[in-house]
Amino acid sequence: MALLELRGGQYREVEFLGMADDTLEVRGTLDDGTSREVRVPKSALASVHFEGAVELDLSRSEGACPDAGEPEARAAVSPDSAAADSVPAEPAPPPPPEPKPEPPRLATLEVTASEEGLRVWIDGRETKERTPASIDSLDPGDYFVEVRWLVEQNTWAAQKRVTLRPGERKRVHLVPERVRPILSIRSVPEPAELWLEPEPDRMRPSKLRTPYRRIDVDLGLYPVTLAAEGYRDTSFVILLEANRPNALLVEMTPLSDAERAAQAAFLKRRARRNAGKTLLWSAVPPLGAAVALFALADHDYELAREKKRRIEGVVVDRGPHFDRLKSRNRALAEGGDRKRLGGWVFTGLGGALLVAGAVLSVDF
């Protein structure tokens, strides 16, 4: 018996028959239990071991089993089939790549209405088309089709949901009706700050609060943002349709302890900034009053100088007329002094408000 070591580290136990023409002849048992004589090329072997730790020299062109007799008669097998039985099969080639799926065929939508020239909207966005319209190159899927008509500030509209299949050409006819769109938003908790703008400035408190209700709003997409102390900010977009109630009830998510601390810090910073802005705007009236008082003071001083010139030109420096001129001159000068003093007071007040407002408006 011999042990064949194949290239690649595999072993086969066979009965050695001989070696000739660079081919090793052996008899082995197949996986199905049958015995078969095969020829194994030397190129497929790493070594041949016999009992007693004897190893066959593969460099010889011919050889026999050590201490073995003449090989018995054997059936010849082709070298290709011998190598196939003894050498592990090569890995199968990778499967060809799967063909890419063809893109779905585009669809066409024809929109007509009871009136010509109405604006056509698709999924809440205005298109360049007017009825009758033919909109091609649409991907298959569901669409919300709408026509609108604005007559003397009144909205007439009609809507319909359509489904387009690949390569389909579908026609939709719409008849507009007078509508008064209503938007109603409630929240849990209430009240909550409400913004109806794409990117609201959270550092600026909103003037809107929930519950919110408005009639005769414009149709289309509305970005909505809600904020409440102790709850996570909630943002979404609503498609405002003409003949639907458009009523929302938003349940906001409570914050964790860490998020509550971060929100409290943000609200404190926002309150400080808004207090600073309030002080900055509060500085405008006193500063304006100061400017007005300084102007009035200068006017009084100018009149007082005019009276003084008239007094100095009087030939007779006594009498009722002279006394009235002197009294008027004195009153104008004193009035100018009071107005100038008031101007300085208002200047100081406005300056203090400006400084305080600037300090509070700065983020630290």
C-alpha positions in Angstrom: 0.0 0.0 0.0 1.2 3.5 -0.7 0.1 7.0 0.4 0.0 9.6 -2.4 0.6 13.3 -1.4 -1.0 15.4 -4.1 0.0 18.9 -4.8 -2.3 21.1 -2.7 -1.9 19.1 0.5 -4.4 16.2 -0.3 -3.6 12.5 0.4 -4.9 9.3 -1.2 -4.2 5.7 0.0 -3.7 3.4 -3.0 -2.1 0.1 -4.1 1.2 0.9 -6.0 1.6 -0.9 -9.3 4.6 0.9 -10.9 5.9 4.0 -12.7 6.7 4.5 -16.3 6.9 7.4 -18.8 6.5 10.0 -16.0 3.3 8.3 -14.9 2.5 6.5 -11.7 0.3 3.5 -12.0 -1.9 2.7 -9.0 -5.1 0.9 -8.0 -7.5 2.8 -5.8 -11.0 2.6 -4.4 -13.4 5.2 -5.7 -16.1 7.0 -3.7 -18.8 4.5 -4.9 -16.7 1.5 -3.5 -15.5 0.2 -6.8 -11.8 -0.5 -7.5 -10.1 1.1 -10.4 -6.6 1.2 -11.9 -5.5 4.7 -12.9 -2.4 6.5 -14.1 -1.4 9.6 -12.2 1.1 12.1 -13.8 4.1 12.9 -11.7 3.3 16.6 -12.1 0.3 16.0 -9.9 2.2 14.4 -7.0 4.2 15.9 -4.3 5.5 12.6 -2.9 4.8 8.8 -2.5 5.1 7.1 0.9 5.2 3.4 1.6 4.9 1.4 4.8 8.1 1.6 6.8 8.6 5.3 6.1 10.0 4.5 2.6 9.6 7.3 0.0 9.6 6.8 -3.7 12.1 8.9 -5.7 9.9 10.7 -8.2 12.9 11.9 -10.2 13.3 8.4 -11.7 11.7 7.8 -15.1 10.7 4.3 -14.1 10.4 2.6 -10.7 8.9 -0.2 -8.7 7.5 -0.5 -5.2 10.4 -1.2 -2.7 10.3 -4.9 -1.9 7.4 -5.4 -4.3 7.2 -8.0 -7.1 6.3 -7.4 -10.7 3.1 -5.4 -11.2 0.1 -7.4 -12.1 -1.8 -7.0 -15.3 -3.8 -3.9 -15.4 -6.1 -2.1 -17.6 -4.8 1.1 -19.1 -6.5 4.3 -18.4 -5.9 7.5 -20.2 -3.7 10.2 -18.3 -6.6 12.7 -18.6 -9.0 10.4 -16.7 -6.3 9.5 -14.2 -5.7 13.1 -13.4 -9.4 13.8 -13.2 -9.8 11.0 -10.6 -6.7 12.0 -8.5 -6.3 15.8 -8.9 -9.0 18.0 -7.4 -11.1 19.7 -10.0 -10.5 23.4 -10.7 -13.1 25.8 -9.3 -16.0 26.5 -11.6 -15.9 29.9 -13.4 -18.0 32.6 -11.7 -21.5 33.0 -13.1 -22.0 35.7 -15.7 -23.2 39.0 -14.2 -27.0 39.3 -14.1 -28.3 41.8 -16.7 -29.3 45.1 -15.4 -33.0 45.6 -15.3 -34.3 47.9 -17.9 -35.7 51.2 -16.6 -39.5 51.4 -16.6 -41.0 53.0 -19.6 -42.2 56.6 -19.0 -45.8 57.5 -19.0 -47.8 60.5 -20.3 -50.6 62.4 -18.5 -53.1 64.5 -20.4 -55.0 67.1 -18.2 -58.1 68.9 -19.3 -60.6 71.1 -17.4 -63.9 72.8 -17.9 -61.9 76.0 -18.5 -58.8 76.5 -20.6 -55.6 78.1 -19.3 -55.9 76.8 -15.8 -52.6 76.2 -13.9 -51.7 72.5 -13.5 -50.1 71.3 -10.3 -48.5 67.9 -9.7 -48.0 66.7 -6.1 -48.5 70.2 -4.8 -46.0 71.8 -7.1 -46.9 74.1 -9.9 -45.8 73.1 -13.4 -45.4 75.3 -16.5 -48.4 73.6 -18.1 -51.9 75.1 -18.6 -55.0 73.2 -19.6 -55.3 71.5 -21.9 -51.9 70.0 -21.0 -49.9 67.0 -22.1 -47.2 66.1 -19.5 -44.9 63.4 -20.7 -41.7 61.7 -19.4 -43.4 60.9 -16.1 -42.2 57.9 -14.1 -44.8 55.2 -13.4 -46.5 55.7 -10.0 -49.1 57.6 -8.1 -49.6 61.3 -8.6 -51.9 64.0 -7.1 -53.1 66.2 -10.0 -54.7 69.5 -9.5 -55.9 72.6 -11.4 -56.4 76.0 -9.8 -58.2 79.2 -10.9 -57.9 82.5 -9.0 -60.9 84.7 -9.7 -61.1 88.0 -7.8 -59.2 86.6 -4.8 -61.4 83.5 -4.8 -59.8 80.1 -5.3 -61.4 77.6 -7.6 -59.8 74.2 -7.7 -60.2 70.5 -8.5 -58.0 67.5 -7.6 -57.7 63.9 -8.4 -55.2 61.1 -7.6 -54.1 59.0 -10.6 -51.9 56.0 -11.1 -49.7 55.8 -14.2 -48.3 52.5 -15.5 -45.2 52.0 -17.6 -45.8 53.3 -21.1 -49.4 54.4 -20.3 -51.1 57.5 -21.7 -53.9 58.6 -19.4 -56.3 61.5 -19.6 -57.8 63.3 -16.6 -60.7 65.8 -16.8 -61.2 68.2 -13.9 -64.1 70.6 -13.1 -63.0 73.3 -10.6 -65.3 74.4 -7.7 -65.2 77.3 -5.3 -63.1 76.3 -2.3 -62.1 77.9 1.0 -59.1 75.9 2.2 -58.8 75.6 6.0 -55.6 74.7 7.9 -56.0 73.5 11.5 -53.1 72.3 13.7 -53.3 71.0 17.2 -50.5 69.6 19.3 -49.9 67.5 22.4 -48.9 69.4 24.5 -50.5 72.8 23.9 -49.6 75.5 23.4 -46.6 74.9 21.3 -44.6 77.4 19.1 -45.5 77.1 15.4 -43.6 78.0 12.3 -45.0 77.8 8.8 -41.7 78.4 6.9 -39.0 76.1 5.4 -36.1 77.0 7.7 -37.4 78.8 10.8 -35.1 80.8 13.0 -35.4 79.0 16.3 -33.6 81.9 18.1 -36.6 84.1 17.2 -39.7 83.1 19.2 -42.7 82.5 16.9 -45.8 84.6 17.0 -48.0 81.6 16.2 -49.1 79.1 18.8 -51.2 75.9 18.8 -54.1 75.4 18.5 -53.9 77.1 15.2 -56.7 77.6 12.6 -56.8 79.7 9.5 -59.3 80.0 6.6 -58.7 80.8 3.0 -55.0 79.7 3.0 -53.1 79.1 -0.2 -53.1 75.6 -1.5 -49.9 73.6 -1.9 -47.0 72.4 0.3 -46.6 73.8 3.8 -43.6 73.2 5.9 -44.6 72.9 9.6 -42.3 73.1 12.7 -43.5 72.7 16.3 -41.5 73.3 19.4 -42.5 73.0 23.1 -40.5 73.0 26.3 -39.7 69.5 27.4 -40.5 68.0 24.0 -38.5 67.3 20.8 -38.9 69.7 17.9 -41.2 68.2 15.2 -41.0 69.2 11.6 -42.9 67.9 8.6 -44.5 69.0 5.3 -48.2 69.0 4.7 -49.9 69.0 1.3 -52.9 71.4 1.7 -55.7 70.2 -0.5 -58.8 72.2 -1.4 -61.6 69.9 -0.5 -60.2 68.3 2.6 -60.3 69.4 6.2 -56.5 69.6 6.5 -56.7 69.1 10.2 -53.6 67.9 12.1 -53.1 66.5 15.6 -49.4 66.2 16.4 -48.2 64.2 19.4 -44.7 65.5 20.2 -42.0 63.2 21.7 -40.8 63.9 25.3 -37.1 64.7 25.7 -34.6 62.7 27.8 -32.9 64.2 30.8 -29.8 65.1 28.8 -31.9 66.6 26.0 -33.9 68.6 28.5 -30.7 70.1 29.9 -29.5 71.1 26.4 -33.0 72.6 25.6 -33.0 74.6 28.8 -29.6 76.0 28.0 -30.8 76.9 24.5 -34.0 78.6 25.8 -32.0 80.6 28.4 -29.6 81.8 25.7 -32.6 82.7 23.4 -34.3 84.6 26.2 -31.2 86.6 26.9 -30.7 87.4 23.2 -34.3 88.5 22.8 -34.1 90.6 26.0 -31.0 92.2 24.5 -32.8 93.0 21.2 -35.7 94.4 23.2 -33.4 96.7 25.0 -31.7 97.8 21.8 -35.0 98.7 20.3 -36.0 100.4 23.6 -33.0 102.7 23.2 -34.5 104.2 20.0 -37.2 106.4 21.6 -35.0 108.1 24.2 -32.3 108.7 21.7 -34.8 110.2 19.3 -36.2 112.4 22.1 -32.7 113.5 22.9 -32.1 114.6 19.3 -35.4 116.5 19.3 -34.6 118.2 22.5 -31.2 119.3 21.3 -32.8 120.7 18.2 -35.4 122.6 20.2 -32.8 123.9 22.5 -30.8 125.3 19.6 -33.9 126.9 18.3 -34.6 128.6 21.7 -31.0 129.8 21.8 -31.3 131.3 18.3 -34.4 133.2 19.3 -32.7 134.3 22.5 -29.8 135.7 20.5 -32.2 137.5 18.2 -34.0 139.1 21.2 -30.6 140.1 22.7 -29.6 141.9 19.4 -32.9 143.8 19.5 -32.3 144.8 23.2 -28.8 146.0 22.4 -30.3 148.2 19.5 -32.8 149.9 21.8 -32.1 153.6 22.4 -34.1 153.8 25.6 -33.1 150.9 27.9 -36.1 151.2 30.1 -39.8 151.1 30.0 -42.4 148.3 29.5 -41.3 147.3 26.0 -37.7 147.0 27.1 -38.7 144.9 30.1 -40.7 142.6 27.9 -37.8 142.0 25.5 -35.5 141.2 28.4 -38.0 138.8 30.0 -38.5 137.1 26.7 -34.8 136.7 26.1 -34.3 135.3 29.6 -37.2 132.8 29.1 -35.8 131.6 25.8 -32.3 131.1 27.3 -33.7 129.2 30.3 -36.0 127.1 28.0 -33.0 126.2 25.9 -31.0 125.2 29.0 -33.9 122.9 30.2 -34.3 121.3 26.8 -30.5 120.7 26.5 -30.5 119.2 29.9 -33.4 116.9 29.0 -31.5 115.9 25.8 -28.5 114.9 27.8 -30.7 112.8 30.2 -32.3 111.0 27.3 -28.9 110.5 25.6 -27.6 108.8 28.8 -30.7 106.6 29.1 -30.6 105.6 25.4 -26.9 104.9 25.7 -27.4 102.7 28.7 -30.1 100.7 26.9 -27.8 100.3 23.9 -24.9 99.0 26.0 -27.2 96.6 28.0 -28.8 95.4 24.9 -25.5 94.8 23.1 -24.2 92.8 26.0 -27.2 90.6 26.3 -27.4 90.0 22.5 -23.9 88.5 22.3 -23.8 84.7 22.6 -21.2 83.5 25.1 
